Amino acid sequence: GFVKLAVRTGADLVPVLAFGENEIYEQLDAAAHPHVLRAQLAVKRLLGFTVPLFHARGVFNYDVGLMPYRRPLNVVVGRPVEVVQSRSPADAYVDEVHAKYVAELERVWDEWKDTFARGRRAELEIVE
């Protein structure tokens, strides 16, 4: 993934979090719309993935459209994770760099969550 590519090119990794990203679009609740849910599951069976249905505002109206809502978006930049370049990096080194990246991302979240995500419904979740 991105860590192995960074090691191969020698590019340091800079963790970045954007607070408010989830609020600039509204997503249709498929559980409340059974026909939509059925259609999404059929597409998933057929193609192996599904696309969420979302909406926001329009160009000349604020009710419906695909332009994002005008809501605050705060971007926080963490400390760079230094990388030693290697054309064929060992898996252990890639895992080490990835762990440092995740640790810095979690540090940034912990430092800024109460400032920019006061009304949050969930905490940061790293999915592996």
C-alpha positions as CSV (number, residue, x, y, z in Angstrom):
1,G,0.0,0.0,0.0
2,F,0.9,3.6,0.5
3,V,3.6,2.8,3.1
4,K,5.5,0.4,0.9
5,L,5.3,3.0,-2.0
6,A,6.7,5.7,0.4
7,V,9.6,3.4,1.4
8,R,10.4,2.5,-2.3
9,T,10.4,6.2,-3.2
10,G,12.0,7.5,0.0
11,A,9.1,9.9,0.7
12,D,8.4,10.7,4.3
13,L,4.8,10.2,5.4
14,V,2.8,13.1,6.9
15,P,-0.4,12.1,8.8
16,V,-3.3,14.4,8.0
17,L,-6.8,14.5,9.5
18,A,-9.7,16.5,8.1
19,F,-12.3,17.2,10.8
20,G,-15.8,17.8,9.4
21,E,-15.5,15.7,6.2
22,N,-18.4,13.5,7.2
23,E,-20.7,16.5,7.6
24,I,-20.3,18.0,4.1
25,Y,-22.6,15.4,2.5
26,E,-25.7,13.6,3.8
27,Q,-26.0,9.9,3.1
28,L,-29.3,8.1,2.4
29,D,-30.1,5.7,5.2
30,A,-30.6,2.4,3.3
31,A,-32.1,0.7,6.3
32,A,-35.0,3.2,6.3
33,H,-35.5,2.6,2.5
34,P,-35.9,-1.2,1.9
35,H,-36.1,-0.8,-1.9
36,V,-32.8,1.1,-2.0
37,L,-31.2,-1.4,0.3
38,R,-32.3,-4.3,-1.9
39,A,-30.9,-2.6,-5.0
40,Q,-27.6,-1.9,-3.3
41,L,-27.3,-5.5,-2.2
42,A,-28.1,-6.7,-5.8
43,V,-25.4,-4.4,-7.2
44,K,-23.0,-5.7,-4.5
45,R,-23.7,-9.3,-5.5
46,L,-23.2,-8.5,-9.1
47,L,-20.2,-6.2,-9.0
48,G,-18.7,-7.0,-5.6
49,F,-19.1,-3.4,-4.3
50,T,-21.8,-0.9,-3.8
51,V,-21.9,2.9,-4.0
52,P,-23.4,4.9,-1.2
53,L,-26.2,7.3,-2.1
54,F,-25.6,10.8,-1.0
55,H,-26.8,14.4,-1.5
56,A,-26.0,17.9,-0.5
57,R,-26.9,21.2,-2.0
58,G,-27.3,22.5,-5.5
59,V,-25.8,25.5,-7.3
60,F,-28.9,27.6,-7.0
61,N,-30.7,25.9,-4.1
62,Y,-29.7,24.6,-0.7
63,D,-32.0,21.5,-0.6
64,V,-30.8,19.1,-3.2
65,G,-27.7,18.7,-5.3
66,L,-24.2,17.3,-5.4
67,M,-22.2,20.3,-4.2
68,P,-21.0,19.9,-0.6
69,Y,-22.8,21.8,2.2
70,R,-21.0,24.9,3.5
71,R,-19.8,23.4,6.8
72,P,-16.5,23.9,8.6
73,L,-13.7,21.6,7.4
74,N,-10.6,21.8,9.7
75,V,-7.4,20.1,8.5
76,V,-4.7,19.2,11.0
77,V,-1.2,18.1,9.9
78,G,0.8,15.7,12.1
79,R,4.6,15.3,12.5
80,P,6.3,13.6,9.5
81,V,7.2,10.0,9.8
82,E,10.7,9.6,8.4
83,V,11.3,6.8,5.9
84,V,14.6,5.2,4.8
85,Q,14.4,4.5,1.0
86,S,14.7,0.8,-0.1
87,R,13.8,-0.6,-3.5
88,S,12.6,-3.9,-2.0
89,P,11.6,-3.1,1.6
90,A,11.3,-5.9,4.2
91,D,7.8,-6.5,5.5
92,A,9.0,-5.9,9.1
93,Y,10.2,-2.4,8.1
94,V,7.0,-1.6,6.3
95,D,5.0,-2.7,9.4
96,E,7.2,-0.6,11.6
97,V,6.7,2.6,9.5
98,H,3.0,1.9,9.3
99,A,2.8,1.6,13.1
100,K,4.6,4.9,13.5
101,Y,2.2,6.5,11.0
102,V,-0.9,5.2,12.8
103,A,0.5,6.2,16.2
104,E,1.0,9.8,15.0
105,L,-2.5,9.8,13.4
106,E,-3.9,8.7,16.8
107,R,-1.9,11.4,18.6
108,V,-3.3,14.1,16.2
109,W,-6.8,12.8,16.8
110,D,-6.4,12.8,20.6
111,E,-5.0,16.3,20.6
112,W,-7.6,17.9,18.3
113,K,-10.8,15.8,18.7
114,D,-12.2,18.0,21.5
115,T,-11.5,21.2,19.5
116,F,-12.9,20.2,16.1
117,A,-15.1,17.1,16.8
118,R,-17.0,18.1,19.9
119,G,-20.3,16.7,18.8
120,R,-18.8,13.4,17.4
121,R,-20.8,10.2,17.5
122,A,-17.8,7.9,17.4
123,E,-14.1,7.8,18.0
124,L,-11.3,7.3,15.5
125,E,-11.3,3.8,14.2
126,I,-8.3,2.3,12.4
127,V,-9.5,-0.5,10.1
128,E,-6.9,-3.1,9.1
